[in-house]
Amino acid sequence: MKRFFSGLARLRRGPWEMVASILIGVGVVMLMQPYLLWLYTYSFIVTLVGTVMFIIVSHFPEDD
């Protein structure tokens, strides 16, 4: 856990890719749920932020 947070602080690819992937997954789940309209409303934005974040993070340096 400490390595994960230090990787976030040092802008390393691995932890940030995980965060971006989780955002993409959360956005897709928000899109498919049929109960809360506000979750559906923000699902595209969450998925888009995760996707753009993944593209940007892919240029970060590898973990040591």
Backbone as a ProteinNet text record, in pm:
[ID]
protein_1_A
[PRIMARY]
MKRFFSGLARLRRGPWEMVASILIGVGVVMLMQPYLLWLYTYSFIVTLVGTVMFIIVSHFPEDD
[TERTIARY]
82.2	0	87.2	194.7	285.4	349.9	384	445.8	347.8	219.7	117.8	110.7	102.8	91.8	221	334.1	459	469.7	415.5	412.1	320.9	210.4	122	192.8	261.5	328.7	444.5	511.9	626.9	588.5	458.1	405.8	461.2	444.2	485.6	366.5	393.6	289	195.5	248.9	167.3	49.7	73.4	-39.4	-139.8	-92.9	-183.9	-265.6	-207.6	-285.5	-395.6	-366.3	-467.3	-583.4	-552.5	-656.7	-740.2	-675.7	-748.4	-836.1	-785.5	-863.8	-984.9	-966.6	-1078.7	-1184.1	-1141.2	-1236.6	-1314.8	-1247.9	-1316.9	-1418.4	-1379.8	-1470.9	-1590.1	-1566.3	-1675.8	-1771.7	-1717.3	-1801.8	-1889.4	-1836.2	-1914.8	-2024	-1991.6	-2092.4	-2201.2	-2161.9	-2260.1	-2352	-2297.9	-2376.5	-2477.9	-2443.6	-2530	-2631.5	-2618.8	-2713.2	-2846.1	-2959	-3088.5	-3163.2	-3101	-3176.7	-3163.8	-3044.3	-3022	-2988.9	-3073.3	-3054.6	-2928.3	-2892.7	-2774.6	-2647.1	-2644.5	-2528.1	-2516.3	-2629.7	-2630	-2588.3	-2632.2	-2601.6	-2451.9	-2380.8	-2237.8	-2148.8	-2207.4	-2127.3	-2036.3	-2084.2	-2001.3	-1882.5	-1904.4	-1796	-1690.3	-1732.9	-1638.2	-1557.3	-1624.2	-1554.3	-1456.9	-1499	-1413	-1290.8	-1309.5	-1196.8	-1099.1	-1150.9	-1063.9	-986.1	-1050.3	-983.6	-874.5	-906.2	-805.8	-691.8	-725.7	-623.5	-531.5	-588.3	-507.7	-412.7	-459.9	-374.7	-259	-286.6	-182.2	-83.4	-136.6	-52.6	38.5	-3.1	79.3	214.1	228.3	356.4	442	392.5	470.3	580.8	688.6	795.7	750.6	814.8	786.2	823.5	767.2	805.6	950.5	1014.6	1154.1	1161.9
-118.4	0	125.7	121.1	236.2	258.7	148.7	159.4	220.6	186.2	241.3	393.1	442.5	586.2	660.3	596.9	662.4	668.1	567.8	570.1	679.3	702.9	814	947	961.9	1088	1113.8	1006.9	1023.6	1015.7	1013.8	1009.1	890.9	771.9	649.8	589.6	516.7	466.4	365.5	269	159.4	202.8	278	318.4	409	497.9	589.3	515.7	414.9	334.8	258.6	212.8	142.5	236	358.1	455.7	485.7	505.6	534.2	416.3	295.3	176.5	161.5	191.3	185.5	288.6	409.2	511.7	466.2	405.5	355.5	248.6	157	52.1	106.5	203.4	265.4	336.3	404.6	472	374.8	259.8	159.5	101.6	74.8	24.1	128.9	255.7	363.2	368.6	342.4	344.9	231.2	115.6	-2.4	-17.7	58	41.3	109.3	48.1	103.4	182.3	212.7	264.5	414.8	468.8	609.1	689.5	786.1	865.4	950.3	1002.9	1088.4	1008.5	879.5	796.8	778.1	753.1	738.4	868.5	980.9	1111.2	1138.7	1104.4	1133	1018.7	910.4	794.8	824.2	898.5	928.5	1014.6	1112.5	1200.8	1122.5	1033.7	953.2	861.9	799.4	712.3	792.1	909.3	994.3	1042.5	1083	1126.1	1011.1	891.8	775.7	743.2	755.6	725.8	827.2	955	1059.5	1047.9	1017.4	999.4	882.6	773.9	658.6	694.8	772.8	814.1	900.1	992.2	1079.7	1000.8	913.9	836.4	738.8	695.9	600.5	660.5	790.6	856.3	877.3	839.2	850.4	746	767.5	667.4	538.1	428.3	299.1	298.6	199.5	179.9	136.2	167.2	125.8	-16.1
0	0	0	77.5	82.1	-54.4	-123.5	-255.6	-356.7	-343.4	-431.9	-417.8	-294.4	-271.4	-306.3	-285.1	-325.3	-476.9	-546.5	-692.2	-745.4	-673.7	-712.1	-694.2	-582.4	-552.7	-649	-694.9	-784.4	-931.6	-960.3	-1097.2	-1176.1	-1122.7	-1191.5	-1263.9	-1370.6	-1459	-1392.2	-1322.8	-1268.8	-1183	-1075.9	-990.7	-1062	-1145.9	-1215.9	-1321.1	-1387.1	-1481.5	-1409.2	-1288.2	-1210.5	-1175.6	-1135.2	-1102.4	-1227.2	-1340.6	-1464.5	-1505	-1489.8	-1524.5	-1432.7	-1305.9	-1211.6	-1249.1	-1287.6	-1330.3	-1453.1	-1548.6	-1667.6	-1627.8	-1541.7	-1496.6	-1420.3	-1333.5	-1257.7	-1353.2	-1453.7	-1551.2	-1628	-1665.6	-1737.9	-1648.9	-1522.4	-1428.7	-1407.8	-1396.8	-1382.9	-1505.2	-1621.9	-1744.9	-1749.9	-1694.8	-1707.1	-1594.5	-1487.1	-1376.4	-1411	-1375.6	-1416.5	-1308.7	-1195.3	-1083	-1059.6	-1067.2	-1032.7	-1157.5	-1188.2	-1309.6	-1302	-1184.2	-1174.5	-1198.7	-1162.9	-1195.6	-1346.5	-1410.3	-1555.7	-1623.5	-1568	-1625.8	-1627.9	-1522.6	-1513.3	-1561.8	-1608.2	-1647.2	-1765.9	-1864.8	-1980.7	-1941.2	-1854.6	-1811.3	-1734.8	-1647.1	-1568.9	-1660.8	-1757.1	-1851.2	-1937.9	-1981.3	-2063.5	-1985.9	-1861.2	-1778.1	-1757.2	-1731.1	-1715	-1840.5	-1956	-2082.8	-2114.4	-2098.3	-2123.6	-2023.3	-1899.5	-1796.6	-1832.6	-1883.7	-1922	-2035.6	-2131.4	-2243.7	-2193.9	-2104.2	-2050.7	-1966.2	-1880.7	-1788.3	-1863.4	-1981.9	-2055.8	-2096.3	-2083.1	-2112.7	-1987.9	-1871.5	-1748.7	-1748.9	-1670.8	-1664.3	-1594.3	-1629.9	-1569.6	-1421.4	-1349.2	-1208.7	-1201.2	-1089.3	-1068.6	-1023.5
[MASK]
++++++++++++++++++++++++++++++++++++++++++++++++++++++++++++++++

